[in-house]
Amino acid sequence: MKKILIIFISLSITGLLFWSCSEDDSNSTVTGPENEFPTCVITSPFPLSTFEKGIDLTVNVNADDTDGNVFEVRYYLDGIQDGSDKDSPYSYSFDTATLNVGSHIIKATAVDTDGAITSDSVEVVINVFPGCHITYPLDDSYFTSGDDIEIIASAWDDEKNAKTVTKVDFYVGDLLILTDTTYPYTADWTMGNSDCMLIVKTTDDHGSVSSDSIDVWLNEEVNFADANLEQAVRTKITKPIGPIYSSDIGNIIEFEAYILNIIDLSGME
């Protein structure tokens, strides 16, 4: 304890000067600058993001300490620490295979070298994504311009429970042609004048979306500039007479053009 000498001076009525001293035992504390808390921000995932059950959920964190160093970043799932990271950039992946479907809280805590902590958290949703499949037409089917086609899709959710499928969207390329909310899921469409992609997107009651797609091809008559090429094609497809269509040559992979004296491949594009 630091002892301070205090001098009291008093003047008596006789003109004599008296002085005395005493010791002060009061507490005295000397402190340095206060420690600044670290910063901690979860940059991904965003709040209420949905993840498929069984797929790793990766958390990215920005953490810093202005007056020192970040010792580590700790990662929590629903209040229980699952892992930590001592090296920047700070990132950690959670295994979602055993998680229940529904909401979960992800928390990250940055700890500096003086033990100060700062946390950030986000709520995420774990879901079993719906499934869907285009059952008709088949992939790589050919149709003539003007053909009326009924697109048929099957859609299901967890354990193939169709009750939690809220809608099925049918697209031709980027164009939405129909939304169907009741089983069976179908859409009527007319083949145009070009090849295209048919896409089906299924949405469940959690807002999760899955998709399936197929290619369909315009079936049109093919003309060959090279008679030798036409003859080779007819031999290959066993069609000696009649029009040749794009569907007839769709599976032809190669020709021995030199042996067959073919010099122009026009029509095989």
C-alpha positions as CSV (number, residue, x, y, z in Angstrom):
1,M,0.0,0.0,0.0
2,K,1.4,3.4,-1.0
3,K,1.8,5.7,2.0
4,I,1.2,9.4,1.6
5,L,2.6,12.0,3.9
6,I,0.1,14.6,4.7
7,I,1.3,17.7,6.7
8,F,-1.2,19.6,8.8
9,I,0.0,23.1,9.9
10,S,-1.8,24.8,12.7
11,L,-1.0,28.1,14.6
12,S,-1.6,28.2,18.3
13,I,-2.7,31.1,20.2
14,T,0.8,31.3,21.6
15,G,2.3,31.8,18.1
16,L,4.0,28.4,18.1
17,L,3.9,26.4,15.0
18,F,2.9,22.8,15.3
19,W,2.9,20.2,12.5
20,S,2.0,16.6,12.4
21,C,1.7,13.8,9.8
22,S,-0.6,10.8,9.2
23,E,-0.7,7.8,6.8
24,D,-3.5,7.3,4.3
25,D,-4.5,3.6,3.8
26,S,-7.1,4.2,1.1
27,N,-7.1,1.9,-2.0
28,S,-5.4,3.2,-5.1
29,T,-5.6,1.5,-8.6
30,V,-3.7,2.3,-11.7
31,T,-5.2,0.9,-15.0
32,G,-4.2,0.9,-18.6
33,P,-6.4,1.2,-21.8
34,E,-9.6,-0.9,-21.8
35,N,-9.6,-4.0,-24.1
36,E,-11.6,-3.5,-27.2
37,F,-14.1,-6.3,-28.0
38,P,-13.5,-8.2,-31.2
39,T,-16.0,-7.9,-34.1
40,C,-17.9,-11.0,-35.4
41,V,-20.3,-11.0,-38.4
42,I,-21.8,-14.1,-40.1
43,T,-21.6,-13.3,-43.8
44,S,-23.3,-16.5,-44.9
45,P,-25.7,-18.0,-44.8
46,F,-28.3,-15.3,-44.8
47,P,-31.1,-15.4,-42.2
48,L,-33.9,-17.9,-42.9
49,S,-31.9,-19.6,-45.7
50,T,-33.1,-23.1,-46.5
51,F,-30.8,-26.0,-46.8
52,E,-31.4,-29.6,-47.9
53,K,-31.1,-32.2,-45.2
54,G,-28.0,-34.2,-45.7
55,I,-26.0,-31.5,-47.5
56,D,-23.2,-29.7,-45.6
57,L,-24.1,-26.2,-44.3
58,T,-21.1,-23.9,-44.6
59,V,-20.9,-20.8,-42.3
60,N,-18.5,-18.0,-43.2
61,V,-17.5,-15.4,-40.6
62,N,-15.7,-12.0,-40.7
63,A,-13.9,-11.6,-37.3
64,D,-11.3,-9.0,-36.3
65,D,-9.8,-7.3,-33.3
66,T,-8.6,-3.7,-33.5
67,D,-6.3,-3.8,-30.5
68,G,-5.0,-7.3,-30.6
69,N,-5.7,-10.6,-32.3
70,V,-8.6,-13.0,-32.7
71,F,-7.7,-16.1,-30.8
72,E,-10.4,-18.3,-32.4
73,V,-14.0,-18.4,-33.7
74,R,-16.3,-20.9,-32.2
75,Y,-19.4,-22.3,-34.0
76,Y,-22.6,-23.4,-32.3
77,L,-25.7,-25.2,-33.5
78,D,-28.8,-24.7,-31.4
79,G,-26.6,-23.6,-28.4
80,I,-24.1,-26.5,-28.6
81,Q,-20.6,-25.9,-29.8
82,D,-19.8,-28.0,-32.9
83,G,-16.4,-26.7,-33.8
84,S,-13.9,-23.9,-33.9
85,D,-11.4,-22.2,-36.2
86,K,-8.2,-20.3,-35.4
87,D,-7.2,-19.3,-38.9
88,S,-8.6,-16.6,-41.2
89,P,-10.7,-16.8,-43.4
90,Y,-13.1,-18.2,-40.8
91,S,-15.3,-20.9,-42.1
92,Y,-17.0,-24.1,-40.8
93,S,-19.3,-26.7,-42.2
94,F,-22.1,-28.4,-40.2
95,D,-23.3,-31.9,-41.1
96,T,-27.1,-31.6,-41.5
97,A,-27.8,-35.4,-42.0
98,T,-29.0,-35.9,-38.4
99,L,-30.8,-32.6,-38.0
100,N,-34.6,-32.4,-37.8
101,V,-36.5,-30.7,-40.5
102,G,-37.3,-27.1,-39.4
103,S,-35.6,-24.1,-38.0
104,H,-32.2,-24.1,-36.3
105,I,-29.9,-21.4,-34.8
106,I,-26.3,-21.0,-36.0
107,K,-24.1,-18.9,-33.8
108,A,-20.5,-17.8,-34.2
109,T,-18.4,-16.4,-31.3
110,A,-15.1,-14.5,-31.8
111,V,-12.7,-14.7,-28.9
112,D,-9.7,-12.4,-28.7
113,T,-6.4,-13.0,-27.0
114,D,-7.6,-11.2,-23.9
115,G,-10.7,-13.4,-23.6
116,A,-13.2,-10.9,-24.8
117,I,-16.0,-12.3,-26.9
118,T,-18.5,-11.1,-29.5
119,S,-21.2,-13.3,-31.1
120,D,-23.5,-13.2,-34.1
121,S,-26.3,-15.7,-35.0
122,V,-28.7,-16.5,-37.8
123,E,-31.7,-18.7,-38.1
124,V,-31.7,-21.3,-40.9
125,V,-34.2,-23.9,-42.1
126,I,-33.4,-27.5,-42.8
127,N,-35.7,-29.2,-45.3
128,V,-36.0,-32.3,-47.4
129,F,-36.2,-30.9,-50.9
130,P,-39.1,-32.0,-53.0
131,G,-38.5,-34.3,-56.0
132,C,-39.9,-34.1,-59.5
133,H,-39.6,-35.9,-62.8
134,I,-41.0,-35.3,-66.3
135,T,-42.6,-38.7,-67.2
136,Y,-43.8,-37.5,-70.6
137,P,-42.4,-36.7,-73.1
138,L,-39.1,-38.6,-72.9
139,D,-35.8,-36.8,-73.1
140,D,-34.6,-36.3,-76.7
141,S,-38.1,-36.8,-78.2
142,Y,-38.9,-35.5,-81.7
143,F,-42.1,-33.6,-82.6
144,T,-43.4,-31.9,-85.7
145,S,-44.3,-28.3,-85.5
146,G,-47.9,-27.9,-84.4
147,D,-48.1,-31.2,-82.5
148,D,-50.2,-30.9,-79.3
149,I,-48.3,-32.4,-76.4
150,E,-49.4,-33.1,-72.8
151,I,-46.5,-32.7,-70.5
152,I,-46.8,-35.0,-67.5
153,A,-44.8,-34.6,-64.3
154,S,-44.6,-36.6,-61.0
155,A,-43.8,-34.6,-57.9
156,W,-43.3,-35.5,-54.3
157,D,-41.8,-34.3,-51.0
158,D,-40.4,-36.0,-47.9
159,E,-41.0,-39.7,-48.1
160,K,-42.9,-39.1,-51.4
161,N,-45.7,-37.3,-49.6
162,A,-47.4,-35.4,-52.3
163,K,-49.5,-33.5,-49.8
164,T,-46.7,-31.1,-49.1
165,V,-46.1,-30.2,-52.7
166,T,-47.7,-26.8,-53.2
167,K,-47.2,-26.3,-56.9
168,V,-45.6,-27.5,-60.1
169,D,-44.5,-24.9,-62.6
170,F,-44.1,-25.9,-66.3
171,Y,-41.6,-24.0,-68.5
172,V,-40.6,-24.0,-72.1
173,G,-37.2,-22.5,-71.9
174,D,-37.5,-19.5,-69.7
175,L,-41.2,-19.1,-70.4
176,L,-43.7,-20.2,-67.7
177,I,-46.6,-21.8,-69.5
178,L,-48.7,-23.2,-66.6
179,T,-48.7,-23.6,-62.8
180,D,-50.5,-26.7,-61.5
181,T,-51.4,-27.1,-57.8
182,T,-53.3,-30.4,-57.9
183,Y,-52.3,-33.9,-58.7
184,P,-51.9,-35.2,-61.4
185,Y,-49.5,-32.5,-62.6
186,T,-49.9,-31.8,-66.4
187,A,-49.7,-29.0,-68.9
188,D,-50.8,-28.8,-72.5
189,W,-48.4,-27.4,-75.0
190,T,-48.0,-27.1,-78.8
191,M,-44.6,-27.8,-80.5
192,G,-43.2,-24.7,-82.1
193,N,-40.8,-24.3,-85.0
194,S,-37.5,-25.0,-83.1
195,D,-35.9,-27.3,-80.7
196,C,-36.4,-26.4,-77.0
197,M,-36.0,-27.4,-73.4
198,L,-39.0,-28.4,-71.2
199,I,-38.5,-27.6,-67.5
200,V,-40.6,-28.6,-64.5
201,K,-40.1,-26.9,-61.1
202,T,-41.6,-28.3,-57.9
203,T,-42.2,-26.2,-54.8
204,D,-43.0,-27.6,-51.3
205,D,-44.6,-26.0,-48.2
206,H,-41.2,-24.7,-47.0
207,G,-40.5,-22.9,-50.3
208,S,-37.9,-25.3,-51.4
209,V,-37.6,-25.9,-55.1
210,S,-36.4,-28.8,-57.2
211,S,-36.4,-29.1,-61.0
212,D,-36.2,-31.6,-63.9
213,S,-35.6,-30.9,-67.6
214,I,-35.6,-32.6,-71.0
215,D,-34.7,-31.6,-74.5
216,V,-37.3,-32.0,-77.3
217,W,-36.3,-31.7,-81.0
218,L,-38.2,-30.3,-84.0
219,N,-38.8,-33.2,-86.4
220,E,-38.4,-31.7,-89.9
221,E,-37.6,-33.1,-93.3
222,V,-33.9,-33.2,-94.1
223,N,-32.4,-32.6,-97.6
224,F,-28.9,-33.6,-98.6
225,A,-26.8,-31.8,-101.1
226,D,-24.6,-34.9,-101.6
227,A,-26.3,-37.9,-103.1
228,N,-23.7,-40.2,-101.7
229,L,-24.4,-38.9,-98.2
230,E,-28.2,-39.4,-98.7
231,Q,-27.6,-43.0,-99.9
232,A,-25.3,-43.7,-96.9
233,V,-28.0,-42.3,-94.5
234,R,-30.7,-44.4,-96.1
235,T,-28.5,-47.5,-95.8
236,K,-27.7,-46.7,-92.2
237,I,-31.4,-46.2,-91.2
238,T,-32.7,-48.9,-93.5
239,K,-35.1,-46.4,-95.2
240,P,-34.6,-46.8,-99.0
241,I,-37.4,-44.5,-100.0
242,G,-39.5,-41.7,-98.6
243,P,-38.7,-38.4,-96.8
244,I,-35.9,-38.5,-94.3
245,Y,-36.6,-36.6,-91.0
246,S,-34.3,-35.2,-88.3
247,S,-35.6,-38.0,-86.0
248,D,-34.3,-40.6,-88.5
249,I,-30.7,-39.3,-88.3
250,G,-30.6,-38.3,-84.6
251,N,-28.7,-41.5,-83.6
252,I,-26.2,-41.5,-86.4
253,I,-22.8,-40.9,-84.9
254,E,-20.3,-41.4,-87.7
255,F,-19.7,-42.2,-91.4
256,E,-16.7,-43.5,-93.3
257,A,-17.0,-40.4,-95.5
258,Y,-13.8,-41.0,-97.5
259,I,-14.7,-44.6,-98.4
260,L,-18.2,-43.7,-99.4
261,N,-16.9,-40.8,-101.5
262,I,-18.9,-38.2,-99.4
263,I,-17.6,-34.7,-99.9
264,D,-20.5,-32.6,-98.6
265,L,-22.1,-33.2,-95.1
266,S,-24.8,-30.7,-95.5
267,G,-28.0,-32.0,-93.9
268,M,-26.2,-33.7,-91.0
269,E,-25.8,-30.5,-88.9
